Amino acid sequence: MDKLNGVKYTSETLSLWYVYTFFISVWNMQTGKCQRTFRHRYPVMAIAMSTETVISGCEGGKVKVWDLRTGNLIKVGYSKVLG
């Protein structure tokens, strides 16, 4: 079973965001239904969102930009560790 790693709420879209080990679920607070699920191969470490997009980063270094409305993956990038 996936571990719950975080919860976020946004009043702009009345959405509750659950961040689990390998995925993010977006729930509509008015209907109580899951709107979208975004997945990663490695554990999700960070998310940011707006009314239109979701940006998520995982332990494997992959950063994904998603369209919140359609659930489509818009862009994939890789983070670089400087040191």
N, C-alpha and C positions, 0 to 999 in steps of 0.2 A: 504494500500500500504506500502511496506517495505521502510524503511529509509536507504539512502546511508550513511554508516559509515566510509568509507575510500576507497582510490584508491591506488594501487601499480603498478609499471611497472618493468618488468625484461627484460634486454637486452639479456640475455642468451637464453631465449625461445621466445623473441619478443611477450610477453604476457602482457595484461593489466588485472589487478585483481580488481574487484569491490566487496567490502565487504558491504553487506546489513545486515539488522537486523538478519535474520535467515539463510542466505546463502551467499556463495561466488561464484561468476561467473568468469571464466577464459576465456578471449577473445583473439583470435589469431589476432595480429595486421596486418598481411599480408593478411588474407582472410576476416577479419571483422566479423568472425563467432564465436559464443560461443562454446568453446571446452568442458567445463565441468562445472557442478554446484555441489557444496558440501553443504550439509544442516546440520543444528543443530536444536534441539528442542527449545533451548533458544538463546537469542541474542549473536552473535559472538562478542568476545571482542579482539581477537588477531589472527594474522596469521603469519606464516613463510613459506618460500618455497625454493625449490631448483629446479634443472632441472628434478628431478624424483619424489619428494614428496611435499605434502602440509601438514602443521601441523596447526590445528585450535583449538582455545579454546573458550568456551562459558561461559556465565554468570552462568550457572548451575554447573560449575566446571568440565565439561567433556572436555577432550583433545582428538582430533582425528588425526590420521595419515592416509593420503590418498595417493594412487598411482596416480600420475598426468596423466600417459599414459592411464591407464585403467579406472580410476575413482573409483576403488575398495577401500573400507575401509580396511586398513592394521591392525590398532591397535586402541584400545580405552582405555583411562586411565582417572584418576580423579586427579585434582590438590588438594593439601592440603594447607590450610591456617595455617601458623605458627604464634603463638602469645602468 
